[in-house]
């Protein structure tokens, strides 16, 4: 089943490789075709723009020539105050009608000349003359002007004066009849070269529309002429769009800060086709224009689509051939692999006597030989292994019997060691209790001795009283004196007996605590003070000082015997080891509770412990001084009490000749 999957994978791999290769080649070809098509279109567009540019230039030259012709006519060069239309006149509603035929004979002749010129040139919409001497103005065709109209104050007049003797073309502007025209102006000079007026001629833009109609860009491409503000001046297809903003006719946004900028982008047309719209400016300085080139984007990709369709047909044929070839090649590869697989499965099932028969002169033939060699080697190895296993099994059975016997001996030894360890720990506890007994015995000797002395003294006083009373040698004062002494002696006797009783009671409580693991609530300071009475002989005889830092009201709920054993062992360790060569040392014991944790530290200023020994100080049977009679279980016992019984922590830090400190803490119950 696995080789059927491999067969499929091989076929799929070959087909995929072929498809990817064809797609890559197709992509490169299509991109090249698109790139070349765009380049061809750009060349075609550039040629058409150059042709239009020449037509526009000729159009501008014609305008300039006609303007110059009018401005240099002898009649026009005689212009003076005889042009009186509008001069110092008012009209109805603030507008003065133009009636040039009612003027002077000179004005009539000028008007008729302008009219003849305007009527003989269809592209000329208006022709006029402004006079420098009086601001007079005559125009064909005539039209009203506002009251006090003075030609010298108009922008076109001033523009002509900026370049005297030159034809100046203005920007495209809209007339009162809503037509787009180009205003051409030129100053007029008399025979002496003095400026006497300005000629103006308005030319329409129909010739521009004719120029763009002849432009051919692909099948559907066209060119629109606009002014620098984006207003349509010439459209090859829709005259009704002339005068409208380029942005309002669905060709995108090109106007930035009132000025048309050069750029290219893609927009959707009404028929959902994508159009490539490009804006470029005219190179003519005489007439500031812009050209908007519109091309259907599908034309860019038409050639690539045709090539893609042909390549896809070829791709289908190649895929079919690839499937057939891949199937043939896969069979050639998977058939011997299937035979090898069946042979290896037989070996896995233990059929080591089988051999594969494959007569081939290629890698599969050599692989079959290797498989047969491997099967022979496995068969021999199996026979050898069976003999070895049999021998080793016998050896292992004998060794197992020996190990069983040794293991039983080790278990007995381990049990004996644990029992001995428990006995030693109990002995250590009893040794601590014995230490307390010795301390109590030492402490109780003093009050008992005083009590015996007081009792003997009272006995002597009673004998004296009896003797003097028998001999009648005692008077009242003598009786009172003997009774006073007896009373004082009895008070001393009672106090010392009470002191002895308290010592015995306290020792009894400490002894009970050390023999049980029950918890109870107790005052730490009181309990420790009672404990230190029994330990006093062990540190006080050598004049060691013991300082306890513990709040007087500190109460805890824990195992008091554990605390007693910890304090006893650490004080005895300090006295025995820390102050072994010191006559007078200092032991500080500190207790406090923080966040439900009981903290205790015991430190001395003795000789300290070497850092290597500190690492092993809690090991069982380890002692830092073999000359002492210690068992090495004291601190090991404390470690077990703190960590196992109290679930706490204990640590030791020491520095030679500076002392040792034990830090102990364990969590408290809320009982």
Beta strands, then each sheet from edge to edge (+ up, - down):
strand 1: 95-96
strand 2: 124-131
strand 3: 137-140
strand 4: 145-146
strand 5: 168-169
strand 6: 173-174
strand 7: 180-189
strand 8: 195-204
strand 9: 222-227
strand 10: 232-234
strand 11: 255-256
strand 12: 259-260
strand 13: 264-268
strand 14: 274-281
strand 15: 289-296
strand 16: 520-523
strand 17: 545-549
strand 18: 555-558
strand 19: 586-594
strand 20: 597-604
strand 21: 649-655
strand 22: 659-667
sheet 1: 1+ 4-
sheet 2: 3+ 2- 8+ 7- 5+
sheet 3: 3+ 2- 8+ 7- 6+
sheet 4: 10+ 9- 15+ 14- 13+
sheet 5: 11+ 12-
sheet 6: 16+ 18-
sheet 7: 17+ 19+ 20- 22+ 21-
end
